Amino acid sequence: MPDHSEYQPAPAPQPTPARRARKWPWIVTGTFTLIIVVGAVSYAANPSSARAATTRTITKTITVTLPAPPAITIVKTVTVTAPPQTITVSPTPAPGDSISADGVYVVGQDIKAGTWHTTGGAQCYYARLHGTDTQSIIDNNNFNGPETVTVSSSDGALEISGGCTWTKIG
């Protein structure tokens, strides 16, 4: 038999040491999950205080400066009616029944009723009136040459203007 003293059996394979499982990822994940679960339970138990803790009131004052409004001008049209004209009664004509100053002559007081004549002028005017109001015209005329007018005793006055000399002829 052969000497097998030199022969030694191969050592039996040793089991490979087992790797240790790393626990830290599980710890981090578990901690994170625990925080989420605790927050959710806390919110469910008292939702108003959880919201109140995250609610902020912000107050801001805004000042707006506007330009001054334009000046307002109120325009009102007023119509004024002039009172009747003031009548200047001419003095009594000189003897000879002649008048030449512009004015209003009262019939029977300043002049006599009858027929009056003028040789005319640049712009002569006469008006037979019901009274001394120059708006109460019976008859009137603007003229440049000779003119004759009959003043009745029922006429109130005779108005003349334009610098024409009138003479009573009848």
Phi and psi in degrees as GROMACS dihedral restraints (atoms count N, CA, C in turn):
[ dihedral_restraints ]
;  ai    aj    ak    al  type     phi  dphi    fc
    3     4     5     6     1   -76.1    20    10
    4     5     6     7     1   150.0    20    10
    6     7     8     9     1   -82.4    20    10
    7     8     9    10     1   120.1    20    10
    9    10    11    12     1  -108.8    20    10
   10    11    12    13     1    28.0    20    10
   12    13    14    15     1   -69.1    20    10
   13    14    15    16     1   -28.2    20    10
   15    16    17    18     1   -79.8    20    10
   16    17    18    19     1   -19.6    20    10
   18    19    20    21     1   -84.4    20    10
   19    20    21    22     1   123.0    20    10
   21    22    23    24     1  -123.4    20    10
   22    23    24    25     1   136.4    20    10
   24    25    26    27     1   -66.2    20    10
   25    26    27    28     1   147.3    20    10
   27    28    29    30     1   -65.3    20    10
   28    29    30    31     1   140.5    20    10
   30    31    32    33     1   -60.2    20    10
   31    32    33    34     1   145.1    20    10
   33    34    35    36     1   -67.6    20    10
   34    35    36    37     1   138.2    20    10
   36    37    38    39     1   -59.8    20    10
   37    38    39    40     1   136.9    20    10
   39    40    41    42     1   -88.1    20    10
   40    41    42    43     1   138.8    20    10
   42    43    44    45     1   -65.1    20    10
   43    44    45    46     1   142.1    20    10
   45    46    47    48     1   -70.7    20    10
   46    47    48    49     1   130.5    20    10
   48    49    50    51     1   -58.2    20    10
   49    50    51    52     1   137.2    20    10
   51    52    53    54     1   -70.1    20    10
   52    53    54    55     1   139.3    20    10
   54    55    56    57     1   -72.1    20    10
   55    56    57    58     1   140.1    20    10
   57    58    59    60     1   -77.1    20    10
   58    59    60    61     1   134.9    20    10
   60    61    62    63     1   -71.5    20    10
   61    62    63    64     1   137.7    20    10
   63    64    65    66     1   -81.7    20    10
   64    65    66    67     1   124.6    20    10
   66    67    68    69     1   -96.2    20    10
   67    68    69    70     1   -17.2    20    10
   69    70    71    72     1   -63.5    20    10
   70    71    72    73     1   -38.3    20    10
   72    73    74    75     1   -61.4    20    10
   73    74    75    76     1   -34.7    20    10
   75    76    77    78     1   -70.5    20    10
   76    77    78    79     1   -32.5    20    10
   78    79    80    81     1   -69.0    20    10
   79    80    81    82     1   -44.8    20    10
   81    82    83    84     1   -63.6    20    10
   82    83    84    85     1   -46.9    20    10
   84    85    86    87     1   -62.7    20    10
   85    86    87    88     1   -41.4    20    10
   87    88    89    90     1   -65.8    20    10
   88    89    90    91     1   -41.5    20    10
   90    91    92    93     1   -64.1    20    10
   91    92    93    94     1   -45.3    20    10
   93    94    95    96     1   -61.5    20    10
   94    95    96    97     1   -43.2    20    10
   96    97    98    99     1   -63.4    20    10
   97    98    99   100     1   -41.5    20    10
   99   100   101   102     1   -61.4    20    10
  100   101   102   103     1   -42.0    20    10
  102   103   104   105     1   -63.3    20    10
  103   104   105   106     1   -43.1    20    10
  105   106   107   108     1   -65.0    20    10
  106   107   108   109     1   -42.8    20    10
  108   109   110   111     1   -65.8    20    10
  109   110   111   112     1   -43.6    20    10
  111   112   113   114     1   -63.3    20    10
  112   113   114   115     1   -42.1    20    10
  114   115   116   117     1   -63.2    20    10
  115   116   117   118     1   -42.5    20    10
  117   118   119   120     1   -66.5    20    10
  118   119   120   121     1   -41.4    20    10
  120   121   122   123     1   -66.0    20    10
  121   122   123   124     1   -40.5    20    10
  123   124   125   126     1   -64.3    20    10
  124   125   126   127     1   -42.7    20    10
  126   127   128   129     1   -65.0    20    10
  127   128   129   130     1   -42.1    20    10
  129   130   131   132     1   -66.0    20    10
  130   131   132   133     1   -34.2    20    10
  132   133   134   135     1   -72.3    20    10
  133   134   135   136     1   -35.0    20    10
  135   136   137   138     1  -149.6    20    10
  136   137   138   139     1    77.2    20    10
  138   139   140   141     1   -67.9    20    10
  139   140   141   142     1   -32.1    20    10
  141   142   143   144     1   -69.3    20    10
  142   143   144   145     1   -38.0    20    10
  144   145   146   147     1   -71.9    20    10
  145   146   147   148     1   -30.1    20    10
  147   148   149   150     1   -67.8    20    10
  148   149   150   151     1   -40.6    20    10
  150   151   152   153     1   -71.0    20    10
  151   152   153   154     1   -38.2    20    10
  153   154   155   156     1   -62.7    20    10
  154   155   156   157     1   -33.7    20    10
  156   157   158   159     1   -68.2    20    10
  157   158   159   160     1   -26.1    20    10
  159   160   161   162     1   -99.5    20    10
  160   161   162   163     1    -3.9    20    10
  162   163   164   165     1   -90.2    20    10
  163   164   165   166     1   132.7    20    10
  165   166   167   168     1  -124.3    20    10
  166   167   168   169     1   141.9    20    10
  168   169   170   171     1  -100.9    20    10
  169   170   171   172     1   125.4    20    10
  171   172   173   174     1  -116.1    20    10
  172   173   174   175     1   125.0    20    10
  174   175   176   177     1  -115.6    20    10
  175   176   177   178     1   130.1    20    10
  177   178   179   180     1  -136.2    20    10
  178   179   180   181     1   131.1    20    10
  180   181   182   183     1   -98.7    20    10
  181   182   183   184     1   129.0    20    10
  183   184   185   186     1  -114.9    20    10
  184   185   186   187     1   125.0    20    10
  186   187   188   189     1  -104.5    20    10
  187   188   189   190     1   125.4    20    10
  189   190   191   192     1  -113.5    20    10
  190   191   192   193     1   124.6    20    10
  192   193   194   195     1  -105.0    20    10
  193   194   195   196     1   119.4    20    10
  195   196   197   198     1  -100.6    20    10
  196   197   198   199     1   150.4    20    10
  198   199   200   201     1   -68.6    20    10
  199   200   201   202     1   153.9    20    10
  201   202   203   204     1   -63.7    20    10
  202   203   204   205     1   142.7    20    10
  204   205   206   207     1   -67.4    20    10
  205   206   207   208     1   151.8    20    10
  207   208   209   210     1   -67.6    20    10
  208   209   210   211     1   153.8    20    10
  210   211   212   213     1   -64.1    20    10
  211   212   213   214     1   140.8    20    10
  213   214   215   216     1  -104.4    20    10
  214   215   216   217     1   127.1    20    10
  216   217   218   219     1  -112.0    20    10
  217   218   219   220     1   124.3    20    10
  219   220   221   222     1  -102.9    20    10
  220   221   222   223     1   123.4    20    10
  222   223   224   225     1  -111.8    20    10
  223   224   225   226     1   126.6    20    10
  225   226   227   228     1  -129.1    20    10
  226   227   228   229     1   128.7    20    10
  228   229   230   231     1   -90.2    20    10
  229   230   231   232     1   128.0    20    10
  231   232   233   234     1  -118.7    20    10
  232   233   234   235     1   128.1    20    10
  234   235   236   237     1   -97.8    20    10
  235   236   237   238     1   124.7    20    10
  237   238   239   240     1  -112.7    20    10
  238   239   240   241     1   127.1    20    10
  240   241   242   243     1   -95.2    20    10
  241   242   243   244     1   123.2    20    10
  243   244   245   246     1   -71.8    20    10
  244   245   246   247     1   142.3    20    10
  246   247   248   249     1   -67.9    20    10
  247   248   249   250     1   163.6    20    10
  249   250   251   252     1   -54.4    20    10
  250   251   252   253     1   149.3    20    10
  252   253   254   255     1   -63.7    20    10
  253   254   255   256     1   146.0    20    10
  255   256   257   258     1   -77.8    20    10
  256   257   258   259     1   131.9    20    10
  258   259   260   261     1  -100.1    20    10
  259   260   261   262     1   128.5    20    10
  261   262   263   264     1   -97.7    20    10
  262   263   264   265     1   118.5    20    10
  264   265   266   267     1   -89.7    20    10
  265   266   267   268     1   123.3    20    10
  267   268   269   270     1   -72.3    20    10
  268   269   270   271     1   154.1    20    10
  270   271   272   273     1   -65.7    20    10
  271   272   273   274     1   162.5    20    10
  273   274   275   276     1   -57.3    20    10
  274   275   276   277     1   132.9    20    10
  276   277   278   279     1   -62.9    20    10
  277   278   279   280     1   155.4    20    10
  279   280   281   282     1   -66.0    20    10
  280   281   282   283     1   159.1    20    10
  282   283   284   285     1   -53.7    20    10
  283   284   285   286     1   145.5    20    10
  285   286   287   288     1   105.8    20    10
  286   287   288   289     1     1.7    20    10
  288   289   290   291     1    55.8    20    10
  289   290   291   292     1    58.4    20    10
  291   292   293   294     1  -131.5    20    10
  292   293   294   295     1   139.2    20    10
  294   295   296   297     1  -134.0    20    10
  295   296   297   298     1   143.8    20    10
  297   298   299   300     1  -141.4    20    10
  298   299   300   301     1   -17.8    20    10
  300   301   302   303     1   -79.0    20    10
  301   302   303   304     1   139.9    20    10
  303   304   305   306     1   -62.9    20    10
  304   305   306   307     1   140.2    20    10
  306   307   308   309     1   160.2    20    10
  307   308   309   310     1  -169.7    20    10
  309   310   311   312     1  -115.1    20    10
  310   311   312   313     1   124.7    20    10
  312   313   314   315     1  -112.2    20    10
  313   314   315   316     1   124.1    20    10
  315   316   317   318     1   -78.5    20    10
  316   317   318   319     1   129.4    20    10
  318   319   320   321     1   -71.7    20    10
  319   320   321   322     1   132.1    20    10
  321   322   323   324     1    89.5    20    10
  322   323   324   325     1   -16.1    20    10
  324   325   326   327     1  -116.1    20    10
  325   326   327   328     1   -52.2    20    10
  327   328   329   330     1   -96.7    20    10
  328   329   330   331     1   -36.0    20    10
  330   331   332   333     1  -136.0    20    10
  331   332   333   334     1   161.5    20    10
  333   334   335   336     1   -93.2    20    10
  334   335   336   337     1   152.0    20    10
  336   337   338   339     1   -67.3    20    10
  337   338   339   340     1   149.6    20    10
  339   340   341   342     1   149.1    20    10
  340   341   342   343     1  -163.8    20    10
  342   343   344   345     1   -99.5    20    10
  343   344   345   346     1   130.0    20    10
  345   346   347   348     1  -118.9    20    10
  346   347   348   349     1   143.3    20    10
  348   349   350   351     1  -134.8    20    10
  349   350   351   352     1   147.7    20    10
  351   352   353   354     1  -136.2    20    10
  352   353   354   355     1   152.5    20    10
  354   355   356   357     1   -85.0    20    10
  355   356   357   358     1    -6.2    20    10
  357   358   359   360     1    97.6    20    10
  358   359   360   361     1  -171.0    20    10
  360   361   362   363     1  -177.0    20    10
  361   362   363   364     1  -158.7    20    10
  363   364   365   366     1   -69.3    20    10
  364   365   366   367     1   -51.1    20    10
  366   367   368   369     1  -148.5    20    10
  367   368   369   370     1    89.2    20    10
  369   370   371   372     1   -94.6    20    10
  370   371   372   373     1   155.5    20    10
  372   373   374   375     1  -147.6    20    10
  373   374   375   376     1   142.7    20    10
  375   376   377   378     1  -138.8    20    10
  376   377   378   379     1   155.3    20    10
  378   379   380   381     1  -148.1    20    10
  379   380   381   382     1   126.2    20    10
  381   382   383   384     1   -85.3    20    10
  382   383   384   385     1   131.0    20    10
  384   385   386   387     1  -120.9    20    10
  385   386   387   388     1   152.8    20    10
  387   388   389   390     1   -70.0    20    10
  388   389   390   391     1   -32.1    20    10
  390   391   392   393     1  -150.7    20    10
  391   392   393   394     1  -149.1    20    10
  393   394   395   396     1   -92.4    20    10
  394   395   396   397     1    -1.0    20    10
  396   397   398   399     1   -77.1    20    10
  397   398   399   400     1   118.3    20    10
  399   400   401   402     1   -69.3    20    10
  400   401   402   403     1    -6.7    20    10
  402   403   404   405     1   -89.1    20    10
  403   404   405   406     1   -13.4    20    10
  405   406   407   408     1   -95.9    20    10
  406   407   408   409     1    70.5    20    10
  408   409   410   411     1   -85.6    20    10
  409   410   411   412     1   130.7    20    10
  411   412   413   414     1   -88.8    20    10
  412   413   414   415     1   -45.7    20    10
  414   415   416   417     1  -157.4    20    10
  415   416   417   418     1   145.1    20    10
  417   418   419   420     1  -153.3    20    10
  418   419   420   421     1   169.2    20    10
  420   421   422   423     1  -165.9    20    10
  421   422   423   424     1   142.3    20    10
  423   424   425   426     1  -104.1    20    10
  424   425   426   427     1   136.9    20    10
  426   427   428   429     1  -157.1    20    10
  427   428   429   430     1   165.6    20    10
  429   430   431   432     1  -115.1    20    10
  430   431   432   433     1   -35.8    20    10
  432   433   434   435     1   -95.7    20    10
  433   434   435   436     1  -159.7    20    10
  435   436   437   438     1   -63.9    20    10
  436   437   438   439     1   150.3    20    10
  438   439   440   441     1  -151.7    20    10
  439   440   441   442     1   146.6    20    10
  441   442   443   444     1  -130.1    20    10
  442   443   444   445     1   139.6    20    10
  444   445   446   447     1  -140.3    20    10
  445   446   447   448     1   141.4    20    10
  447   448   449   450     1  -103.7    20    10
  448   449   450   451     1   121.8    20    10
  450   451   452   453     1  -100.0    20    10
  451   452   453   454     1   122.2    20    10
  453   454   455   456     1   -87.1    20    10
  454   455   456   457     1   155.8    20    10
  456   457   458   459     1   -67.5    20    10
  457   458   459   460     1   -18.9    20    10
  459   460   461   462     1   -83.4    20    10
  460   461   462   463     1   -11.6    20    10
  462   463   464   465     1   -69.9    20    10
  463   464   465   466     1   147.5    20    10
  465   466   467   468     1   -83.4    20    10
  466   467   468   469     1   -38.1    20    10
  468   469   470   471     1  -163.2    20    10
  469   470   471   472     1   168.3    20    10
  471   472   473   474     1  -125.8    20    10
  472   473   474   475     1   124.2    20    10
  474   475   476   477     1  -103.1    20    10
  475   476   477   478     1   133.6    20    10
  477   478   479   480     1  -131.7    20    10
  478   479   480   481     1   152.4    20    10
  480   481   482   483     1  -158.5    20    10
  481   482   483   484     1   165.1    20    10
  483   484   485   486     1   103.3    20    10
  484   485   486   487     1     3.3    20    10
  486   487   488   489     1    76.4    20    10
  487   488   489   490     1    20.7    20    10
  489   490   491   492     1   -86.8    20    10
  490   491   492   493     1   142.9    20    10
  492   493   494   495     1   -96.2    20    10
  493   494   495   496     1   126.2    20    10
  495   496   497   498     1  -107.6    20    10
  496   497   498   499     1   137.7    20    10
  498   499   500   501     1  -127.5    20    10
  499   500   501   502     1   137.0    20    10
  501   502   503   504     1   -77.4    20    10
  502   503   504   505     1   124.2    20    10
  504   505   506   507     1  -115.1    20    10
  505   506   507   508     1     0.3    20    10
